[in-house]
Amino acid sequence: MDNDFKKIYQKYFSDYEPLDAFLFHAQEELKGISLMGKKVLEIGCGRGAFSIYMALSGNAEKVIALDEAEGFGSDGRYFHQLGEIIHKYAISNLDTRKADITKTSFPENTLDLIVANFSIHHVIRSSGYIFKDTKTQKDIINLFESLNRYLKEGGQIVLREMSRINFWRFMPYQWKMSHIDWEIHPTLKEWLWVLTTSGLKDISYAFLTPYFLSKWPSRMIRNRFSNFFFSSSFYLYGKK
């Protein structure tokens, strides 16, 4: 199954980032989390590489790849392509669902893991910014309380996000990552507040290691100071 994923990735997704970089970050994000026999939801699956990885390499029992597939960085063409990949390679444990996570629901106590990679901040953007108005706070807490209900006892939420407190946002347009709208990205502090207020437990976080620095000692990379200069990306974890 792992070889199948690598073949699929090289054919459909290698233009996004090299396979080795993708695998490094996927394994770093899910370190210590077994997908075997688990029912998983990915919110904002985009092109679907991470969902396919969890279905094939992670051997999840079922992966639901959810995406609005329009607006806010989504693309219906890629979502359609994901469906074609599932059919062509007979990935029986992967389903797609075209929906806005705020306008759909799942049965309570049915999911083992909910994953969202660089996607939930788009939901926040649709109503405002965390800490700036009570409506935004209410909307995002309502969403995470719903996600918490969908999880089985002991189930887990994993987010990969970026903070707007970032060295690169102050650089000239032609510099690295200048295409990103940093204002729509909540800070680590804001995300931790969301997870805590929505009732999740055992909340933790880890700073993302840029792949080109993956051979460096972890303590030199995975800290607040280094993260500010490299990408300001982090993983967030919470349990029901």
Helices and strands as residue ranges (DSSP letters): H 2-12, H 19-29, E 39-43, H 49-56, E 62-67, H 76-88, E 94-98, G 101-103, E 111-117, H 120-125, H 134-150, E 151-162, G 167-170, G 182-184, H 188-197, E 201-207, G 211-213, H 218-221, H 224-230, E 233-239
